[in-house]
């Protein structure tokens, strides 16, 4: 069975496309494309970028990108590379068992923390504003209801209006 690099190179050559044409079309350095075709994954940047390279290369030569990305990941994992892509969600369609997801780290966790802090601050400010609004609007004590339900002014209110 051919390796990932041999397979993608064979597909490119079957379509009579030069590696330089792929490089110009995808804007991927020629050295990176050569590293993919010779399975020298340690010369690639790593992680998600490698998957992007494989996907762009595959689309450029007209083969199924998902199949090639999965083949690349399987090849990389079978070799036990130190730079192996660790995103288990990519192999979902291939039937390869996935490892359990890990807790968010780095920027994502920091971003979530800032969002939670901002929401908390907004809630605190809203509670303070509501409390101040309630204090500044005392109940209107100058009006009372008499026995018949007719609104009348209290004696205090009448006296205060008489002074002015």
C-alpha positions as a printed Julia matrix, in Angstrom:
164×3 Matrix{Float64}:
   0.0    0.0     0.0
   1.46   3.39   -1.0
   2.2    5.98    1.67
   0.32   9.26    1.86
   3.06  11.15    0.04
   3.32   8.58   -2.74
  -0.46   8.59   -3.17
  -0.86  12.37   -3.42
   2.13  12.59   -5.78
   0.66   9.83   -7.98
  -2.7   11.65   -8.11
  -0.96  14.9    -9.12
   1.12  13.2   -11.81
  -1.95  11.37  -13.21
  -3.51  14.76  -13.84
  -0.28  16.07  -15.41
   0.06  18.94  -12.94
   3.52  20.13  -11.94
   4.43  20.76   -8.33
   5.28  24.35   -9.28
   1.72  24.84  -10.62
   0.3   23.56   -7.33
   2.59  25.9    -5.42
   1.56  28.91   -7.5
  -2.12  28.03   -7.27
  -2.21  27.32   -3.55
   0.49  29.81   -2.46
   2.18  27.01   -0.5
   5.99  26.98   -0.59
   7.42  24.42   -2.97
   9.52  22.99   -0.12
   6.4   22.24    1.94
   4.74  20.47   -1.0
   7.89  18.4    -1.56
   7.91  17.54    2.15
   4.29  16.33    1.88
   5.08  14.15   -1.13
   8.08  12.56    0.58
   6.4   12.16    3.99
   8.89  14.49    5.7
   6.23  15.9     8.0
   8.8   17.18   10.48
   9.69  19.9     7.91
   6.13  21.25    7.94
   4.86  23.96   10.3
   2.56  21.51   12.11
  -0.97  21.31   13.49
  -3.87  22.81   11.64
  -1.6   24.4     9.04
  -0.55  20.97    7.77
  -4.19  19.96    7.35
  -4.78  23.19    5.44
  -1.85  22.43    3.16
  -3.17  18.93    2.44
  -6.69  20.24    1.87
  -5.55  23.03   -0.5
  -3.21  20.67   -2.38
  -5.97  18.07   -2.77
  -8.51  20.58   -4.01
  -5.98  22.0    -6.46
  -5.34  18.62   -8.08
  -9.0   17.61   -7.95
  -9.12  14.84   -5.35
 -11.36  14.55   -2.31
  -9.82  16.79    0.35
 -11.36  15.01    3.38
 -10.06  11.64    2.22
  -6.57  13.02    1.76
  -6.59  14.86    5.11
  -7.61  11.63    6.83
  -4.92   9.69    4.95
  -2.34  12.29    6.0
  -3.42  12.08    9.65
  -3.33   8.29    9.63
   0.15   8.3     8.08
   1.38  10.85   10.58
  -0.03   8.95   13.55
   1.26   5.6    12.33
   4.74   7.08   12.17
   4.41   8.44   15.7
   5.68  11.88   14.74
   6.25  14.36   17.53
   4.36  16.95   15.51
   1.36  14.67   14.94
  -1.91  16.5    14.68
  -3.89  15.84   17.83
  -7.36  17.0    16.76
  -9.52  13.84   17.1
 -12.58  15.37   15.42
 -11.01  15.19   11.95
 -11.13  11.39   11.8
 -14.83  11.21   12.61
 -15.84  10.07    9.11
 -13.07   7.49    8.75
 -14.25   5.31   11.64
 -10.97   5.65   13.54
 -11.7    5.76   17.3
 -11.48   9.25   18.73
  -9.91  10.25   22.02
 -12.1   12.18   24.47
 -12.09  15.96   24.05
  -9.95  17.95   26.42
 -10.81  21.07   28.38
 -10.27  24.35   26.54
  -6.87  25.88   27.09
  -5.01  29.04   26.25
  -6.77  31.8    24.38
 -10.19  30.15   24.31
 -10.25  29.79   28.09
  -9.01  33.37   28.52
 -11.66  34.65   26.13
 -14.42  32.83   27.99
 -13.15  34.24   31.28
 -13.25  37.8    29.95
 -16.76  37.31   28.57
 -17.98  35.94   31.91
 -16.36  38.87   33.75
 -17.97  41.38   31.39
 -21.42  39.81   31.83
 -20.95  39.81   35.61
 -19.95  43.48   35.57
 -22.99  44.4    33.48
 -25.27  42.56   35.91
 -23.7   44.3    38.92
 -24.01  47.73   37.28
 -27.64  47.01   36.36
 -28.41  46.03   39.98
 -26.77  49.21   41.31
 -28.63  51.37   38.8
 -31.94  49.71   39.64
 -31.31  50.18   43.37
 -30.47  53.86   42.96
 -33.5   54.39   40.79
 -35.74  52.85   43.46
 -34.28  55.14   46.17
 -34.61  58.31   44.12
 -38.28  57.68   43.31
 -40.05  57.66   46.71
 -43.66  56.66   46.79
 -46.06  59.55   46.25
 -47.35  60.1    49.77
 -49.19  63.29   48.97
 -52.16  61.39   47.56
 -54.4   59.08   49.51
 -57.69  57.4    48.86
 -60.66  58.39   50.9
 -63.39  55.99   51.94
 -65.29  56.39   48.69
 -62.24  55.71   46.55
 -61.83  59.33   45.48
 -58.3   60.62   45.31
 -57.7   63.55   47.6
 -54.68  65.41   48.77
 -53.54  64.91   52.3
 -53.37  67.73   54.77
 -49.58  67.82   54.54
 -49.65  68.21   50.79
 -52.26  70.95   50.98
 -50.26  72.83   53.58
 -47.08  72.62   51.54
 -48.82  73.89   48.42
 -50.37  76.76   50.36
 -46.91  78.03   51.35
 -45.71  78.3    47.81
